[in-house]
């Protein structure tokens, strides 16, 4: 059985939270282990660290402030986040970035919080896990400035255009691909782009409980996406790329270990 790492799981503050033990086990049964739990604000990041302590080697997490929560960023936020990031369970700074689609936080606040977190990632020499939606030009100009000093930079849940993809690859970003690619309505453009992502830049994720792959048959009874579905997404992407699914899974697994600085996993 192939091994997989789900690089973005919203285990906390989502529909998955009541069933964590069962979800972690069901994923491991499909070879999906470890899972990277997303911290989207400082309180959730602290909770994620505690959760990971209960599942050694099965769960790791990020610590950050999502653009939706950027208006909560205060003068002491960076120090609090820095302390969180020192926990051994934290493998990346984030989720951070810009979201001009929903604008839950004012754009200047989003930019300020994003820049502060990129600076922190550089200070700590930790990779950064980023979010961008409808904010391409501002995102690109900010990341371009900091990228030379970042240890690693990942744009998770990439759904952009060919021009966006090329700009991000030129910046030496990793791109996280979700089950969005399995959606024959919305994911068509992404499906056409996936073969052009360099194999050492590609990471795979469910972003569960969101983005359930639409093409799964039989259709899951629940509309909740789960980490155990990652092998399905991987096989779908491998087919789009014309690659052997086992070889593709192995490549993504190695990419994830290297990006998050995880040793070979024995889950």
Secondary structure, DSSP 4 states (H G I P E B T S, - for coil): ---EEEEEE--SSSTTGGGHHHHHHHHHHTTEEEEEEPP-SHHHHHHHHHHHHHSTTTEEEEE---GGGGGG--TTHHHHHHHHHTSTTEEEEEEEEEETTT-SS-HHHHHHHHHHHHHHHHHHT--EEEEEES-HHHHHHHHHHHHTT-S-EEE-S----HHHHHHHHHTT-EEEE-GGGG-TTTSHHHHHHGGGS-GGGEEE---BTS---TT-SSPPSSS---GGGHHHHHHHHHHHHT--HHHHHHHHHHHHHHHHTPPPP--
